[in-house]
Amino acid sequence: GAEVLALAADMANRDDNERIVRETVERFGGVEILVNNSGGPKPGSFRELSESDLDEAYESVLKYNIRMIGLCLPYMERQGWGRIINITSITVKEPAANMVLSNIFRTAVVSYAKTISKELIAKGITINNVAPGYFRTDRVTQLMEVRAREEGLAIEEYEAKAITAFPHKRYMDPQELGDLVCYLCSDQARSVTGTTLQIDGGLLSGL
């Protein structure tokens, strides 16, 4: 089986970022694959958000992402191979109501990845973004609770209503997301870089 190193960390904290990279390198000798997947920022409309909400979202979504890439790149460059995957959201393709912080900062993550992708591919390193739709996760449950309250519905009623809008009529299994990430980390995807792949069951209508 695989050897696993589990570390608790606040990903918005620089010291924790540096510590988990350092301990990973001490255990495994380097970093080959980085998957950035921070918790989503606070939901809400622009009228409901404070300046501290804005600062917190910047630190926990965008700044942490840039910092982790910077910490891991030297090891990837040294070995001439690396994979960076950013887990974002379908809101980077189509902004969602009451998700203004996610709309702003996850889109900035995509822009940063695209900006550096051409330089990195020459060094054998790819960087891509995955934009998930609606999976059966704690985060989705939290958002359903918020929207159910807004509409005066029980969460079960809201869920039954929500899935009618999905072409595949279900919340997706996280394993499906994992399979896509595994592909992007493989040698078969060595020429795929600077792109954003949505996995949404056909939900979005944009090209």
C-alpha contacts under 8 A as a table, 3 or more apart, distances in Angstrom:
res1	aa1	res2	aa2	distance
5	L	24	T	7.42
7	L	20	I	6.78
9	A	13	N	7.98
9	A	16	D	5.56
9	A	17	N	7.46
9	A	20	I	7.55
10	D	13	N	5.48
10	D	16	D	6.13
10	D	17	N	7.75
11	M	14	R	7.51
11	M	16	D	6.56
11	M	17	N	6.08
11	M	38	S	7.17
11	M	60	S	6.49
11	M	64	Y	6.27
12	A	17	N	7.78
12	A	59	E	5.36
12	A	60	S	4.56
12	A	61	V	7.84
12	A	63	K	7.62
12	A	64	Y	5.51
13	N	16	D	5.37
13	N	17	N	6.32
13	N	64	Y	7.71
14	R	17	N	5.03
14	R	18	E	6.23
14	R	64	Y	7.73
14	R	67	R	7.84
15	D	18	E	5.20
15	D	19	R	6.05
16	D	19	R	4.93
16	D	20	I	6.17
17	N	20	I	5.57
17	N	21	V	6.48
17	N	64	Y	7.83
17	N	67	R	7.70
17	N	68	M	6.60
18	E	21	V	5.38
18	E	22	R	6.07
18	E	71	L	7.17
19	R	22	R	5.04
19	R	23	E	6.04
20	I	23	E	5.17
20	I	24	T	5.97
21	V	24	T	5.07
21	V	25	V	6.15
21	V	31	V	7.96
21	V	71	L	7.12
21	V	72	C	7.15
22	R	25	V	5.23
22	R	26	E	6.18
23	E	26	E	4.98
23	E	27	R	6.21
24	T	27	R	5.21
24	T	28	F	5.92
24	T	29	G	7.43
24	T	30	G	7.08
24	T	31	V	7.39
25	V	28	F	5.23
25	V	29	G	4.58
25	V	30	G	4.49
25	V	31	V	6.52
26	E	29	G	5.70
26	E	30	G	7.64
28	F	31	V	7.67
30	G	75	Y	5.77
30	G	76	M	7.84
31	V	34	L	7.36
31	V	72	C	6.26
31	V	75	Y	5.75
31	V	76	M	6.36
31	V	82	G	7.90
32	E	75	Y	7.32
32	E	76	M	5.75
32	E	81	W	6.84
32	E	82	G	4.89
32	E	83	R	6.44
33	I	82	G	5.75
33	I	83	R	4.73
33	I	84	I	5.90
33	I	185	C	7.17
34	L	69	I	7.66
34	L	72	C	7.43
34	L	83	R	6.28
34	L	84	I	4.80
34	L	85	I	6.28
35	V	84	I	5.88
35	V	85	I	4.70
35	V	86	N	5.85
35	V	87	I	7.29
36	N	65	N	6.44
36	N	68	M	7.87
36	N	84	I	7.69
36	N	85	I	6.19
36	N	86	N	4.78
36	N	87	I	6.05
37	N	86	N	6.38
37	N	87	I	5.13
37	N	88	T	7.46
38	S	60	S	6.83
38	S	61	V	6.28
38	S	87	I	7.95
39	G	60	S	7.64
39	G	61	V	7.69
40	G	61	V	7.45
40	G	102	S	6.86
40	G	139	R	7.52
41	P	56	E	7.90
41	P	57	A	5.39
41	P	60	S	7.60
41	P	61	V	7.35
41	P	101	L	6.22
41	P	102	S	6.01
42	K	53	D	7.33
42	K	57	A	7.55
42	K	99	M	7.74
42	K	101	L	7.01
42	K	102	S	7.98
43	P	98	N	5.91
43	P	99	M	4.95
43	P	100	V	7.15
43	P	101	L	7.07
43	P	102	S	7.69
43	P	143	L	7.65
44	G	47	R	7.97
44	G	48	E	6.05
44	G	49	L	6.69
44	G	98	N	4.33
44	G	99	M	5.54
44	G	100	V	6.55
44	G	101	L	7.83
45	S	48	E	5.47
45	S	49	L	6.79
45	S	97	A	7.12
45	S	98	N	4.31
45	S	99	M	6.46
45	S	100	V	5.90
46	F	49	L	5.59
46	F	98	N	7.63
46	F	100	V	6.21
49	L	53	D	5.97
49	L	54	L	7.24
50	S	53	D	5.11
50	S	54	L	6.55
51	E	54	L	5.02
51	E	55	D	6.29
52	S	55	D	4.99
52	S	56	E	6.04
53	D	56	E	5.14
53	D	57	A	6.17
54	L	57	A	5.27
54	L	58	Y	6.23
54	L	101	L	7.07
55	D	58	Y	5.15
55	D	59	E	6.25
56	E	59	E	5.19
56	E	60	S	6.07
57	A	60	S	5.19
57	A	61	V	5.70
57	A	62	L	7.56
57	A	101	L	6.58
57	A	102	S	7.99
57	A	105	F	7.27
58	Y	61	V	5.59
58	Y	62	L	5.28
58	Y	63	K	5.98
58	Y	105	F	6.57
59	E	62	L	6.13
59	E	63	K	4.91
59	E	64	Y	5.95
60	S	63	K	6.57
60	S	64	Y	5.67
60	S	65	N	7.97
61	V	64	Y	6.02
61	V	65	N	6.33
61	V	105	F	6.33
61	V	106	R	6.83
61	V	109	V	7.85
62	L	65	N	5.19
62	L	66	I	6.37
62	L	105	F	5.84
62	L	106	R	7.02
62	L	108	A	6.89
62	L	109	V	5.87
63	K	66	I	5.23
63	K	67	R	6.09
64	Y	67	R	5.01
64	Y	68	M	6.05
65	N	68	M	5.31
65	N	69	I	6.30
65	N	109	V	7.28
66	I	69	I	5.29
66	I	70	G	6.25
66	I	109	V	8.00
66	I	112	Y	7.99
67	R	70	G	5.07
67	R	71	L	6.21
68	M	71	L	5.07
68	M	72	C	6.18
69	I	72	C	5.30
69	I	73	L	5.86
69	I	84	I	7.73
70	G	73	L	5.49
70	G	74	P	7.55
71	L	74	P	6.92
72	C	75	Y	5.80
72	C	76	M	6.71
73	L	76	M	5.06
73	L	77	E	5.96
74	P	77	E	5.13
74	P	78	R	6.08
75	Y	78	R	5.15
75	Y	79	Q	6.56
76	M	79	Q	5.40
76	M	80	G	5.97
76	M	81	W	5.43
76	M	82	G	4.98
76	M	125	I	7.12
77	E	80	G	4.94
77	E	81	W	6.61
77	E	82	G	7.52
77	E	123	K	6.34
77	E	124	G	7.82
77	E	125	I	7.60
80	G	123	K	5.57
80	G	124	G	5.29
80	G	125	I	7.16
81	W	123	K	6.93
81	W	124	G	4.65
81	W	125	I	5.23
82	G	124	G	6.45
82	G	125	I	4.37
82	G	126	T	6.41
83	R	125	I	5.65
83	R	126	T	5.11
83	R	127	I	6.05
83	R	184	L	7.67
83	R	185	C	5.63
84	I	125	I	7.63
84	I	126	T	6.17
84	I	127	I	4.53
84	I	128	N	6.41
84	I	185	C	7.80
85	I	127	I	5.82
85	I	128	N	5.10
85	I	129	N	5.57
85	I	130	V	7.12
85	I	181	V	7.23
85	I	184	L	7.64
85	I	185	C	7.90
86	N	109	V	7.75
86	N	127	I	7.82
86	N	128	N	6.33
86	N	129	N	4.61
86	N	130	V	6.18
87	I	129	N	5.89
87	I	130	V	5.00
87	I	131	A	6.31
87	I	132	P	7.48
88	T	92	V	7.28
88	T	106	R	5.75
88	T	109	V	7.83
88	T	110	V	7.91
88	T	129	N	6.55
88	T	130	V	5.89
88	T	131	A	4.97
88	T	132	P	6.85
89	S	92	V	5.94
89	S	106	R	7.14
89	S	130	V	7.26
89	S	131	A	4.18
89	S	132	P	5.00
89	S	133	G	6.60
90	I	93	K	5.36
90	I	94	E	6.38
90	I	95	P	7.81
90	I	131	A	4.81
90	I	132	P	5.63
90	I	133	G	5.60
90	I	198	Q	6.52
90	I	200	D	7.48
91	T	94	E	4.81
91	T	95	P	4.48
91	T	96	A	5.74
91	T	102	S	7.10
91	T	103	N	5.57
91	T	106	R	7.81
91	T	107	T	7.82
91	T	131	A	7.81
92	V	95	P	6.32
92	V	103	N	6.12
92	V	106	R	6.28
92	V	107	T	4.92
92	V	110	V	7.65
92	V	131	A	7.26
93	K	206	G	7.96
94	E	204	L	7.63
95	P	99	M	7.54
95	P	100	V	7.74
95	P	103	N	5.46
96	A	99	M	5.56
96	A	100	V	7.36
96	A	103	N	7.00
97	A	100	V	7.08
99	M	102	S	5.45
99	M	103	N	6.07
100	V	103	N	4.99
100	V	104	I	6.21
101	L	104	I	5.20
101	L	105	F	6.13
102	S	105	F	5.51
102	S	106	R	5.49
102	S	107	T	7.76
103	N	106	R	5.97
103	N	107	T	6.11
104	I	107	T	5.59
104	I	108	A	6.47
105	F	108	A	4.90
105	F	109	V	6.38
106	R	109	V	5.01
106	R	110	V	6.55
107	T	110	V	5.11
107	T	111	S	6.34
108	A	111	S	4.97
108	A	112	Y	6.18
109	V	112	Y	5.18
109	V	113	A	6.27
110	V	113	A	5.18
110	V	114	K	6.27
110	V	129	N	6.55
110	V	196	T	7.37
111	S	114	K	5.22
111	S	115	T	6.15
112	Y	115	T	5.04
112	Y	116	I	6.47
113	A	116	I	5.52
113	A	117	S	5.95
113	A	127	I	6.30
113	A	128	N	6.83
113	A	129	N	7.67
113	A	194	G	6.11
114	K	117	S	5.21
114	K	118	K	7.69
114	K	127	I	7.93
114	K	128	N	7.99
114	K	194	G	4.57
114	K	195	T	6.97
115	T	118	K	7.28
115	T	194	G	7.84
116	I	119	E	5.62
116	I	120	L	6.35
116	I	194	G	7.95
117	S	120	L	5.16
117	S	121	I	6.14
117	S	126	T	6.65
117	S	127	I	5.98
117	S	193	T	6.30
117	S	194	G	5.08
118	K	121	I	5.49
118	K	122	A	6.97
118	K	194	G	7.49
119	E	122	A	5.87
119	E	123	K	7.41
120	L	123	K	5.28
120	L	124	G	6.70
120	L	125	I	5.14
120	L	126	T	6.43
120	L	127	I	7.81
121	I	124	G	5.05
121	I	125	I	4.89
121	I	126	T	5.51
121	I	193	T	7.31
122	A	125	I	7.27
124	G	190	R	7.89
126	T	190	R	6.92
126	T	191	S	7.68
126	T	192	V	6.94
126	T	193	T	5.02
126	T	194	G	7.37
127	I	193	T	5.27
127	I	194	G	5.71
127	I	195	T	7.78
128	N	184	L	7.66
128	N	192	V	7.62
128	N	193	T	5.43
128	N	194	G	5.21
128	N	195	T	5.22
128	N	196	T	5.99
128	N	197	L	7.88
129	N	194	G	7.62
129	N	195	T	6.23
129	N	196	T	4.50
129	N	197	L	6.30
130	V	181	V	7.67
130	V	196	T	5.57
130	V	197	L	4.94
130	V	198	Q	5.83
130	V	199	I	7.35
131	A	196	T	6.63
131	A	197	L	5.89
131	A	198	Q	4.37
131	A	199	I	6.17
131	A	200	D	7.85
132	P	135	F	7.53
132	P	177	L	7.36
132	P	198	Q	5.78
132	P	199	I	5.01
132	P	200	D	5.84
133	G	198	Q	7.33
133	G	199	I	5.94
133	G	200	D	4.12
133	G	201	G	7.40
133	G	203	L	7.59
134	Y	140	V	6.86
134	Y	171	Y	5.60
134	Y	172	M	6.28
134	Y	200	D	6.68
135	F	140	V	6.91
135	F	171	Y	4.97
135	F	172	M	4.41
135	F	173	D	5.86
135	F	174	P	6.18
136	R	140	V	6.56
136	R	141	T	7.56
136	R	171	Y	5.56
136	R	172	M	6.11
136	R	173	D	6.19
136	R	174	P	6.95
137	T	140	V	5.34
137	T	141	T	6.42
137	T	174	P	7.74
138	D	141	T	5.02
138	D	142	Q	6.22
139	R	142	Q	5.08
139	R	143	L	6.39
140	V	143	L	5.10
140	V	144	M	6.12
141	T	144	M	5.05
141	T	145	E	6.21
142	Q	145	E	5.18
142	Q	146	V	6.48
143	L	146	V	5.13
143	L	147	R	6.28
144	M	147	R	5.16
144	M	148	A	5.82
144	M	155	I	6.59
144	M	158	Y	7.06
144	M	159	E	7.12
145	E	148	A	5.08
145	E	149	R	6.22
145	E	155	I	5.89
146	V	149	R	5.35
146	V	150	E	6.39
147	R	150	E	4.92
147	R	151	E	6.28
147	R	158	Y	7.83
148	A	151	E	5.19
148	A	152	G	5.93
148	A	153	L	4.94
148	A	154	A	6.15
148	A	155	I	5.56
148	A	158	Y	5.59
149	R	152	G	4.93
149	R	153	L	6.13
149	R	154	A	7.57
150	E	153	L	7.86
153	L	157	E	6.10
153	L	158	Y	6.08
154	A	157	E	5.24
154	A	158	Y	6.30
155	I	158	Y	4.98
155	I	159	E	6.10
156	E	159	E	5.16
156	E	160	A	6.26
157	E	160	A	5.26
157	E	161	K	6.22
158	Y	161	K	5.07
158	Y	162	A	5.96
159	E	162	A	4.92
159	E	163	I	6.28
160	A	163	I	5.71
160	A	164	T	6.91
161	K	164	T	5.63
161	K	165	A	7.63
162	A	165	A	5.82
162	A	166	F	7.46
163	I	166	F	5.14
163	I	169	K	5.05
163	I	170	R	5.67
163	I	171	Y	7.22
164	T	167	P	7.66
164	T	169	K	5.78
165	A	169	K	7.19
165	A	203	L	7.80
166	F	169	K	4.86
166	F	170	R	6.75
166	F	201	G	7.25
166	F	202	G	7.64
166	F	203	L	5.77
167	P	201	G	6.58
167	P	202	G	6.21
167	P	203	L	6.23
168	H	201	G	6.05
168	H	202	G	7.68
172	M	176	E	7.21
172	M	201	G	7.89
173	D	176	E	5.68
173	D	177	L	7.46
174	P	177	L	5.22
174	P	178	G	6.42
175	Q	178	G	4.89
175	Q	179	D	6.19
176	E	179	D	5.21
176	E	180	L	6.64
177	L	180	L	5.30
177	L	181	V	6.40
177	L	199	I	7.31
178	G	181	V	5.10
178	G	182	C	6.15
179	D	182	C	5.10
179	D	183	Y	6.38
180	L	183	Y	5.14
180	L	184	L	6.43
181	V	184	L	5.14
181	V	185	C	6.28
182	C	185	C	5.10
182	C	186	S	6.33
183	Y	186	S	5.17
183	Y	188	Q	7.15
183	Y	189	A	6.47
184	L	188	Q	7.79
184	L	189	A	5.29
184	L	190	R	7.85
184	L	192	V	7.47
185	C	189	A	6.86
186	S	189	A	5.61
186	S	190	R	7.02
187	D	190	R	5.04
188	Q	191	S	7.90
189	A	192	V	5.21
190	R	193	T	7.73
192	V	195	T	7.14
199	I	202	G	7.76
200	D	203	L	5.49
200	D	204	L	7.25
202	G	205	S	7.45
